[in-house]
Amino acid sequence: MKLLLILAMVIAAASIATRAQAQNYPWCAHYDKGDGGMNCGFTTFQQCLTDISGLGGFCEQNNTYVAPSAAPGQHHSRKTS
């Protein structure tokens, strides 16, 4: 009986969870480790520089970055007087 209750709870939690989406950020860190490691998870150049500080490497703009568009149905309205 406990197993059935646990299974039901897991299924319920999985059904309401949001799906994971790949993150798309404008800056990438390339690390000097010899394995070609890189991380494109930075929103600012300064964040990227801070990450490679002491590790070695360089930062560059993510050439696959696409800025998010406004959500559908959301727009700014202007008051007219």
Secondary structure, 3 states (H helix, E strand, C coil): CHHHHHHHHHHHHHHHCCCCCCCCCCEEEEECCCCCCEEEEECCHHHHHHHHCCCCEEEEECCCCCCCCCCCCCCCCCCCC
